[in-house]
Amino acid sequence: MKFEIDTSRLASRGMSPDQYVLLGLLYHKEYNKIVRTFGKQRAMIIRNSLIPSKYVLSDKTTTFKKTIISIANVSKLLGIRADKINFWNFYNIYPIRVGSRVLRAANPGSELAIKHEKKYLAKVKTLTDHKNAVDATEAFVSKQKIAGKLNYLPAMSTVLNNCLWQQWEDFIETIGSEGANWNTDDI
């Protein structure tokens, strides 16, 4: 698990990097990683230092694994989305491969798929942006299928790096009339 730490954000909250990482690991319930990273005693000291904050709701008598955190506050601190942007709605529109070319990861748990998800969520901030990205990508892939040009689809990394769905928004309206009989699930 990787954490990007914005030191100015930590300074404004009066928080140490250790506290930030511990909250991230607690949020994801990664207790073994906590012990490997900090050791039991150090983890307890860091957790206890967070008790007066808005992030840890437990008291010092609570066992470590039963530590209660404020999900809303910790997710906001960590930049974890509270909205329901489902990356897989976007990702699954795109073909896994065309001919011998692999365009995206097939396994959602793969390193590549996780990297793609992180990149997408860093660029798509609202449900409206997400809906536009899904609609535009679906329209573009359908248009390429109709034209017999699926082999010209760019790799997913290129799509994400360049936010290509923004260029494909024009296809949303045109594909409605041209591709009414096409089912994008067949791609």
C-alpha positions in Angstrom: 0.0 0.0 0.0 1.3 3.4 -1.0 0.6 6.7 0.7 1.2 10.1 -0.9 1.8 12.6 1.9 1.1 16.3 1.4 3.3 17.8 4.0 1.6 21.2 3.9 -1.8 19.4 4.6 -0.1 17.7 7.6 1.4 20.9 8.9 -2.0 22.7 8.7 -3.5 19.9 10.8 -0.6 19.6 13.2 -0.1 16.0 12.3 3.1 13.9 11.8 3.7 11.6 8.8 3.5 8.6 11.2 0.1 9.6 12.4 -1.1 10.0 8.8 0.2 6.6 7.7 -1.2 4.9 10.8 -4.6 6.4 10.1 -4.4 5.2 6.5 -3.5 1.7 7.7 -6.3 1.7 10.3 -8.8 2.9 7.7 -7.9 -0.1 5.5 -7.7 -2.4 8.5 -4.1 -3.4 7.7 -3.1 -4.4 11.2 -0.2 -6.7 10.2 1.3 -3.8 8.2 0.9 -1.5 11.2 2.9 -4.0 13.3 5.6 -4.4 10.6 5.8 -0.7 10.1 5.7 0.7 13.6 5.8 -2.2 16.0 3.0 -2.7 18.6 4.2 -0.3 21.2 5.0 2.5 18.8 1.7 2.0 17.0 -0.1 2.3 20.4 1.7 5.5 21.2 0.9 7.0 17.8 -2.8 5.9 18.1 -3.0 7.4 21.6 -1.6 10.7 20.3 -4.5 10.9 17.9 -7.2 10.3 20.6 -7.7 14.1 21.2 -8.2 14.6 17.4 -11.3 14.3 15.3 -9.8 11.1 13.7 -9.8 8.6 16.5 -12.9 8.1 18.5 -11.7 5.4 20.9 -10.1 5.9 24.2 -6.7 4.7 25.5 -8.3 1.6 27.1 -9.5 0.2 23.7 -7.5 -2.6 22.3 -5.7 -1.6 19.1 -7.7 -3.8 16.7 -10.9 -2.3 18.1 -9.8 1.2 17.5 -12.7 3.3 16.2 -11.9 6.0 13.7 -14.1 8.6 12.2 -14.5 7.3 8.7 -15.7 10.6 7.3 -12.8 12.6 8.8 -10.1 10.0 7.9 -11.4 9.5 4.4 -11.4 13.3 3.9 -7.8 13.5 5.2 -6.6 10.7 3.0 -8.5 12.0 0.0 -10.7 8.9 -0.3 -13.9 9.6 -2.1 -17.1 9.5 -0.2 -19.1 9.7 -3.5 -19.9 6.6 -5.5 -17.7 7.0 -8.5 -17.3 3.5 -9.8 -14.2 3.2 -11.9 -15.2 -0.2 -13.1 -18.2 1.3 -15.0 -15.6 3.2 -17.0 -13.0 0.5 -17.2 -15.2 -2.3 -18.3 -16.4 -0.4 -21.4 -13.0 -0.6 -22.9 -11.9 -3.9 -24.6 -9.2 -5.9 -22.8 -7.5 -6.7 -26.0 -7.9 -6.2 -29.8 -6.1 -8.8 -31.8 -2.8 -9.4 -30.1 -2.7 -5.9 -28.5 -3.5 -5.8 -24.8 -5.4 -2.5 -24.1 -6.1 -2.8 -20.4 -5.8 -5.2 -17.5 -8.2 -8.1 -17.3 -7.8 -8.7 -13.6 -9.3 -6.0 -11.3 -6.8 -6.9 -8.6 -3.8 -6.6 -10.9 -1.1 -3.9 -10.3 -2.0 -2.3 -13.7 -5.7 -2.1 -13.0 -5.1 -0.6 -9.6 -2.7 1.9 -11.1 -5.3 2.8 -13.8 -8.0 3.2 -11.1 -5.9 5.6 -9.1 -5.0 7.6 -12.2 -8.7 7.8 -13.2 -9.9 8.9 -9.7 -7.2 11.5 -9.6 -8.6 13.1 -12.8 -12.3 12.5 -12.4 -13.6 14.3 -9.4 -17.3 14.4 -9.7 -20.2 12.1 -10.6 -21.0 14.3 -13.5 -17.4 14.1 -14.8 -17.6 10.3 -14.3 -20.9 10.0 -16.2 -19.4 12.1 -19.1 -16.3 9.9 -19.2 -18.3 6.7 -19.3 -20.7 8.0 -21.9 -18.0 9.4 -24.1 -15.8 6.3 -23.9 -18.8 4.1 -24.6 -19.7 6.2 -27.7 -16.2 6.3 -29.0 -15.7 2.5 -28.6 -19.0 1.9 -30.3 -18.1 4.2 -33.2 -14.8 2.4 -33.7 -16.6 -0.9 -33.7 -19.1 0.3 -36.3 -16.3 1.6 -38.5 -14.3 -1.6 -38.0 -11.5 0.3 -36.4 -11.2 -1.3 -33.0 -7.6 -2.1 -33.8 -6.9 1.6 -33.7 -8.0 2.1 -30.1 -5.3 3.6 -27.9 -4.1 1.7 -24.8 -5.9 2.5 -21.6 -2.7 4.1 -20.2 -2.8 6.6 -23.1 -6.5 7.2 -22.5 -6.0 8.0 -18.8 -2.8 10.0 -19.3 -4.4 12.3 -21.8 -8.1 12.3 -20.5 -9.1 11.2 -24.1 -12.8 10.9 -23.0 -12.9 14.7 -23.1 -12.1 14.6 -26.8 -14.6 11.9 -27.4 -17.6 13.7 -25.9 -18.7 14.8 -29.5 -19.4 11.1 -30.2 -22.1 10.8 -27.5 -24.8 12.4 -29.7 -23.7 11.0 -33.0 -23.5 7.4 -31.9 -27.1 7.6 -30.6 -28.5 7.5 -34.1 -25.7 5.5 -35.9 -25.2 2.7 -33.4 -28.7 2.2 -31.9 -28.5 -1.5 -32.7 -25.0 -2.1 -31.3 -24.6 -3.6 -27.9 -21.3 -2.4 -26.3 -21.3 -5.5 -24.1 -20.3 -7.5 -27.2 -17.0 -5.5 -27.5 
